[in-house]
């Protein structure tokens, strides 16, 4: 199993908009992305985190180059981001 962590450093005024992008693309992610197992939204005052679960590291890396991620998710989040949000972890 592998985890993709996206931490969104956003202005508190934009937290609802960031959560809206999560909601919009959660089902397409789970229904169409190869190897996708889970997607969780964690919200706190400092940031918003989206944790994605995949069958393996290759699936997580492939998602980062998919149109769903590069065009839709990043396109929706780009105006809200204050730093590079992506980290990928392999489970040991």
N, C-alpha and C positions, 0 to 999 in steps of 0.2 A: 504494500500500500504506500501511496505517496500523498503528500499534502501540499497544496499551493496556498500560500497566505498572501493576501493583498491587504495592505494597511494603507488606508486613505487618510492622509493628513489634510483635513478640510476645515475651513472656517465654520464655527458652530452654526452660522446662519445657513450653511449649505448641507447640513447633516441630513435633513429630510430629503433633499434632492439626491444625495448619494444613496440613501436607503431606497429611494424610488427606482434607481437604476438596478439595484439588486433584485427587487421584486419583479421588475419587468423581464429580466433575463434568467431568473432562477429555473423556471420550467423548461425553456429552450435548452439551457445547459444540461439539466438532468435527463432530458428526453432525446437529445441529439449528439452530445459529445461522447466520443468513444472512451470507455473506461471511467466515466463520471459516476461517482457513488453518492456524494453528498455535497451540500452547499449550505453553510451557516453564516448568519450575519451577527456580528458582535458590535454593539454600539456603546461608546462611552464618551465622556466630555472631550477627551483629547483626540480621539480618532474613531474611525469605523474600520473594522476588520471583516474581511470575507474569507472564510476557510473553505477550501474545496478539497474533497477527498476523491482520489483516483485509484484504480487498480494498481497502477505502477507509475514510475517516474517518466517513462516515455509518453504515457497518456497525458500527464500534466504538462510536459514540455510541448507536446503537439497542440494542446489547447491554446497555449500562448501564441501560436502562429495561426490559429483558426480565424475565419472571418467574424465569427460570433464574438471573439475576444478583441481582435485588432480593430474591427470596424464598429461594432455595436457597443460593446462594453467600454472600451477605451474612448470611443467617440463620445459616449454619454457622460463619462467621468472627467475627461480632459479639462473642461473649464473649471472643475471643482478642486483639482489636485494641487497640493503644495509641495510634493516630493515624489520620488520614484516609489511606487507602491508594491512592487512584486518581489516575493521571496518563494523559492521552491525548496521543499524538504523531502528527503527520502526516509522512510521508516526503517529502523534497524532492529 
